């Protein structure tokens, strides 16, 4: 999609139904449509940048990624991946390279600011919005731009584009692959020229990027989409050329594409295999990936239907149009582009619902296809019949649930996890809620106006939550508060502190890679051996004091802090001790 594209791709009717909206709104939309990439980028920055610069480092994945990228940058070792003193072999190296490079460029020589590690996610989120619009160009520029807006405004992509994890980057790579696949499939079904070789090879390069970021996920999304299409076309052939079958896949230059993918991926895989003596593959595939397939890893199991229930919030505000969009898509399933979107979203959704381990972001690769279907329902509606008439009311209920949660959260969360309710955020919360109610009221009358009102609601509510309420949740940000106490209580010559009980990755990011992650007894031994500060939670304090007495060392409490460990879901109290090193010959045998 270019900034000057305003019409559909070849083979798509140019005329779309007129929207029942005021003329000034139609003129505004046409103005926005002239520069889709700039408009989408500006919208994304307004939505996400406040959270990027204001939220502290989050536990656990964000701080693990950021700390490992910082150690890569500090050490100059661009092959091995380490967190603190231990190897981190759960994910490939791509995200660490991107985060380290972003920090080297934007950090001004400082490596301790979390926002620099979030830049790849921010930029990849913008790219994902562009690529969603690119996929929507199969149905015209109006659908394309609206699909990009709906994808960008979703709560789930807002979360992923705001923090330093893999999933926004993974989504951008996966979307590039899916966009090329969609064009190849449509070309075969419409008897058109296949996508050019340069575009196809770019898709294979995106596949390699997805592998370097998160291993098998991007190939899996593409693979299940292709399988779903082949089975569907076999069971219910669409109108069009009788021949294509699986042969449209040959237009993707599989031999050259696989060679390009191997050329881009193999060098690091060989290097890490040598460096880790095979431990990377054992941990990433044999432990991390296999554990997710076998059961609910790290207490993240959930029954099928989890993502459907969560979508009222995670895909808000687009959820207002998703169910009707799916219903209209099923009515238009003979159209190649629509069939591709349904196969893409449906196949991946079924896969993640079937996997025992469930995290909210697993379903994210299905959202762009649903965003395009939702935009198609808004901008190019068809009359609904039968059961499809029930879908808009169902979508309205889903939307209302998400709206209530997002309007209340900025005001009430600081009361539970901060000092007091954030009544200063009541105005954007109430205004956003009013816009959401306006979208509900407008949907039966003027769908495009309803969509724009829903987007405005997201611009008010989501930054109010991330940048307004987020920093006020002081009970959650224990690591930043503990780091401030360590800075206040430290003395020249102190060794890195030892941590026992509360060992969240954000505290490692705040204090540095050399901190000692141990238990109560280990913290006592570290303090008795070298002196300095030790941070001990109440759960580990008896073992700490018992071992300290055995070692005939002394410890004096100098500070303490109470907060809420949201990674574990309970309150925690941490005491800072200053330990005086024991005389070397005074240690009794354990």
N, C-alpha and C positions, 0 to 999 in steps of 0.2 A: 504494500500500500504506500503510495506516495502522497505528498502533501497536496497534490493537484487532482488526484483521482476523485471523481464524484459519481461515477457510474458503475454498473455491475460488470462482472467479467463476461467474456463472450459466452453466448448461449443462455444468459439470464435475462428475463424481460426487463426492460428499462423502466417501465412505469410501476410505481408502487401506489397503493391506495392513499388518498389524501387523509391527513390526520385532522380530526375535528378539534383543532387548536386555534387560538387567536393568530391573526396574521403576523403580529410582531414576534410571537414565539417561533413561528415557522421561519421568519427571516433570521432570527437569532440562530436557529439550528443550522440553516444553510450557511451562515457565516462560520460557525464552528466547523462545519464539514469541509470547508476549504483547506483547513490546516489541521488534519486529524492528529498527526503525531505530536505537534506542538501543544495542541489542546489537551490531549491525553497526558502528556508529560507534566504539564502544569497542574492538572487535576491530581495526578499521583503525588506530586511534591506537596501540594496543599494538604493532602490527606495523610501522608506518611512521614514527611520530614519532621513535624513537631515531635513525634514519638521517637524518631531516630536520635535526636539530639538531647532529649530530656530523660528518657528512661535509663535507670542504672543497669549494669550487667545482670542478666537474668540467669537463673538456674533451671535445668542443669546444662542442657545442650549448648546454649549460646556461649556460656563462659568456657566450656570445654573447647569449643571450636576456636574462640578468640584467643584463649591462652595458648593452645597448641600452635596457632598461626604466629603468635608473638614469639614463641620459643623458636620457631622455624626462622623467623626474621632475625632474631637476636643471634642465633647460632650460625646462620648462613647455610644450614643443612636443609636443602630443598627436596630431599628424598624421604628421610625418616620423619615420622610423626610422633611427637611425645607430648604428654600432659604431665607437668611437674617432673618427677623423676621416673615416670613409668611410660612405656610405649602406648600409643593410642592407635589401635589397628582395627577400628570398627568401620571406618569410611575411607574411600580413596582420597587422593591428595588434592583434587581440583579445588575444593572450597578453601583449603588452607593457602594454596597459592594465590587465589584471588584476594582473600582477606589480608594476607601479608603484603601483597603488592599495593592494595588500596591504602594500607597504613603507611607504607614506605612513601607513597606519593602524597597523601593528604595529611599525614600526621606531623609534618614539620620536624621530624627527628624524634618525636615522642611516640612511644609504643603502648602507652597505658590508657588511652582514651577509647572507650568502647565504640563510639560513633564511627570511627574510621573502619572498624571491622564490619560495620553494618552497611557500608557503601555498596559492596557487591549485591547484597539483597535488595537494596533500594533501586539500583540501576537495573537489576534483573527483573524486578517487579514492573518497572516501566516497560521494559522489553516484552514482558509477558502480556501487558495490556495491548501493546502494538501488535503482537503476534495473534492475539485473540481477534483483534480487528481485521488482521490479514486473513484469518480463516473465515471471518464473516463476510469478506468481499465477494464470496461466492453468491451472495444474496443482495448485493448492492451496497453502496457507501453508507446509506442510512443505517442499515442493520449492522454494518461493520463498526461504525463509530459507537453506536449504542452498546453493542456487545463489549467493546473495549471499556466503556464506562462501567458497565455492570460488573465486569470481572475485576476492575481496579477497585471498585467501591466495596467489594465483599469483605466481611470481617476477617475471614481466614487469610486472604491474600494481604490484607492490611497488617495482620499480625506477622506473617512471614516476611514481608518486605521491610518490616521495622526492626527485625532482630537478625543477629549474625549467625544464621544456620544455613542449611543446604537448600531448603525447599523452594525458595523463590528462584534461585539459580537453576535448580532442577526443573522447575516448571517451564522456564524460558527455553531450556534445551529441548524438553519434551514437546513443547508447542511447535518449535521449528520443525521437528521430525514429523509431527502429526499434520502440519500444514502442507508439507511436501506430499505425504501419503494421500491427503485429501485431494490434492490437485491431480495426482496420478490416477486415482480411482474415478474421479469425475470425468477426466479426459477419456478414459476407456469407455465409460458408460455413455458418454455423449458423442462418441466417435470424433473427438477433437485431437489436436496435436498434444502429445505428452509434454510434461514439464521439461524445460531445457536442461541439458547436462549440468551446467553450472549450478542451477538451483538444486538439482538432485544431489550433487556432491556436497553442497552446503548442508543439505539435510543429513547426509552421512557424517559430516564433521560435527553437527549438532548431536548426533547419536554418540559419537566419541566423547564429546564434552559431558553429556549426561552420564556416561559410564565413569568418567574420571571424577564426577561429583558424587554420585551415589550408586555406583555399581549397576545392578541389573534392572533398576526401576524404569528408566527410559526405554530400553529394549522390551521390557515386559508390557508397558503401555501400548507400544506399537504392535507388539506381537499379538496381544489379546484383541486389539482392534481388527487386525487383519484376519485372525481366525474367526471372529464374530461375523465379519463381512462375507467370508468364503462360505461359512455355514448358512448364513441367512440367504445369500444369493443362490445357493444350491437348493434350499428348501422352498424359497419363494422368489424366483427370478424377477427382477424389475424389468420394466419395458426398456427397450434400447437394443444395442447390438447383442446378438445371441452368443457370440464367441468368447468375450473376455475371460470369464472364469477366473483362474489364478494368473493368467498370462499378463495381466496389467502390472503385476509385480516386476516383470522383466524390464519395464520402462524405467525402473529405479536403478538400473546398472548395478546389480548385486555384486558382481565380481570386483569391479573397480571400487564400489562402495565399501565392501568388506576389507579390501586392501588398504584403503584410506583410513578406515577405522583402526585397523591393526597398527598402521604406521603411527597413528597419534596416541594410541593407548599402550602398546607393548613396551616402549622404552621405560616408562616408569614402573610398569608391572614387573619387568625383569629386574630393574634396579632395587625395588622394595623387596622382591623375593630374595635377592642376594643379601641385602642389608639386614633383613629380619630373619634370615635363615628359614623362610617359609612360614614364619609366625603370623604374618599379615593375613595370608589366605586362611590359615587355620582359625584365626579369631574373627575375621570379617565375614567369611562364608560359613565356616564350620560351626562358629558359636553364635555370632550376632544374627545373621540372616536365618540360619536354621532354627534358632530358638524362637524367632518371630513366627516362623511357619508352624512350629510344633505346638506352641502354647502362648498364653498371655505373658509376654516377657515383661519383667519389672513391674508387675501388678497392673499392666495395661491391657488385660483381657476384657472383652465385652462381647455380648451375644450379637448375632445378626440383627440389623435394624438400628444399630448405634449411630451410624452416619446419617440415616434418614431422620432420626429424632434431632440430631445435632444441627442439621442443615437450617433449621429455623433461625438459628443464631449465626452459624458459620458462613452461610451464603446470603445473609442479610446485606443489602436490601433487595438484591436480585431475586430472592425467594418469592417475592410478590408475583413474579411473572414466570417462574420456572415450571410449575405444574401445568399451567395452561400452554406453555411453550412445548412441553413434552407431548401433551395431548394433541396439539396441532401438528407436531412433528410426526406422530404416529399416523395421522390422517394423510400426511404428505410423504410417507415413507418410500414411495416409489421414486421420488426425486433423488438422484445420486448424492448430492450434497447433504440432504437431510438424513438419508440412510447412513451415511458415514458418521454424522454427528451422533445419531442414536446408538450405533454400534460402539463408537468410542466411549461415550458416557456410560452406557448400560453395561458393557463388558467390564470396564475398569471398576465401576461401582460394585458389581457382583463379586469381583475378585477381592476387593478390600473388605467387603462385608463378610466374606468367607474366611479371611485370615484371622486366626485367633487373637493375635496382638493388634490392638486398635489404638491409634493416636489420631487426633483430629486432622492432621495434615495429610494423612494417607490418601484421602479422597480428592485432594486438590487437583491432580491431573484431569479429573473428570469435569471440573467446573467450567473451563473455557467452552467446551461443547455445549453445556447447558446454558451458558451465557448467550451463545449465538442463537440457540433455539428460543430462549426467552426474548431476545431482541427481535427475532423474526416474528414472534407473536405480537409484539408491541407495534412494530413498524409496518408489517405486512400481514395483517390478520385475515383469517378465513372464518366464515360462520361456523360456530360450534354446534354439534348435534349430539343428542343422547347423553351418555355419561360424561362427555367432555364439558358439558355445561356446569357440572359440579366442581370442576377444577379451580376456577377463579375464587369461589368462596373458601375452598380449602387453603389455597395460597394466601388469601387474606388473613386467615387465622394464624398460619405460620408466620407471616409478616408481623402481625400484631404481637405475638409472643416475643419475637426478637426485638421489636421496637420497645416494648415495656422493659425488657432487661437492659437494653442499652441506654434508655433514658434515665432509669433509676441508678444504674451503676456509678456514674461519675459523682453523684451526690452522696450515696449511701456507703460505698466501699471505704472512703476515708474515715467514716465513723467507726467501722469495724476494725480496720487495719491501719488507722492513722490516729491523729490526735482528736479530730472532730469531723462532723459532716462538712462537706465542702459546699456550703450554700452559695458561694460565689459562682459555682458552676451550674446553679439552677437555671440561669437565663439561657445558656446554650442548650441545656438539656430540655427545657420546656419548649424552646423554639424548634429544636430538632424533632421533638415529639409532635408538635403541631404540624410540621412539614410532613411527618410520617402519616398522621391522620389525614392530612390533605391528599396525600398520594392514594390512600385507601378510598377516599371519597371520589377522587377523580377517575379511578381505574375503569369503572363501567362507562364513563362519559367521554374521557379523553385519555387514551392510554399513554400517548407520548408525554402529555403534561404530567400524568401520574409518575412516569419514569423520571422525568426531570425533578419533580418534587421529592421523590425518594432519594435521588442522588444528592440533592441539597441537604436532606436530613442526614445522610452519611457524612457530609462535610462538616456538619455541626456536631454530631454525636461522637464520631470516632476520635478526632483530635481532643475533644473534651475528656475522653476516657484515657487516651495514651499520654498526652502532654499535660492535661489538667489534673486529673485524679491520680494518675500513675505515680508521679514523684511524691505525692502526699501520703502514700501507703507506707509510712515509715516503719511499721511493725514488720513488713515483709523484707525490707532492705537491711537485713542484719549485717551482711558482709560489709557494706559501706560504713555502717556505724562502728562495727568492730575494727575495721581498718583505721578509722579515725582515733579510736581508743589506743590502738597499738602505736600509732604515730605520736600520740600524746605521752604515752608511758615508756617509750623506748629510750635507751641510753646509748651513747656512742660505744661502739664495739660489740653491741648485742648481736648474737647469731640470729638467723631467721627463726621466728617463733615456731613452736610445735602446736599442732591442732589435734584435739581429741574430742570426739563426739560430734561437734559441728564442723564438718569438713566440706562444705558446699563448694563447687568449682568457682563460684563468684568470689569467694574469699581467697582462693588461690590466685585468681586474676588480680585481686586488689593488693595482695601482699607479695606476690612473686612466686616464681617456680621453685625456689629453694626451701619453701616452708615444709615442715615435716608433717605428713599425714599419718597419724598413728592412733593408738588407743590410750586409755588412761595410764597403763603401766609403761607403755613406750614413751609417753610424754614425760613421765617422771624420770625415766632413764635419760632422755634427751636433756632435760633441765639439770639433772644432777651431774651430767657429764660436761655440759658447756655453759650452764647458767642461762639467764635471759628470761624472756616472756614465754609463758605457756597458756594456751586458751583451752579450757576444759569445760565441757557441758556437765550438767548435773548427773546425767546418766553414767558418765565416766569418772566422776569425782571420787567415789569410794576406791576404785582401783588405783587412781592417781595417788591419793593420799596414802594408801596402804603401801604401795611400791616406794613412795618417797620415804616413808618411815624406815623401810628395809634398807634403803640406800643411805640413811642417816643424812639426808639433805633437807634443807629448809625452803619453804615456799610461803610467800606473803601475798594475800589477795590485794590487788591494787585497783581493780575496776570490775564491773560486771554489767551485763546487758540481758534484757529479756525481749524476745520477739517471737515471730511466728515463722517456722520453717515450712514454707508452702510446698517444698519438694516432698516432704514427709507427712505434711498435713497435721502438725501439732505444734504447740508452743514449746519454746526451748529457752533455757537460761544458761548463759555462758559466763564463767568467771575467768578473769585475767590474773594469773599468778606471776610474780617475779620469783624465780628460783635461784638460790645461791648454790653454785656448783659445789659438790662434795669433794673432799680431798681424795685424790686418786687411790690411795691405799685403804680407804675406809669402806669400800663397797663390799658387803657380804655376798656370799654366794646366794643366788635366788633359790 
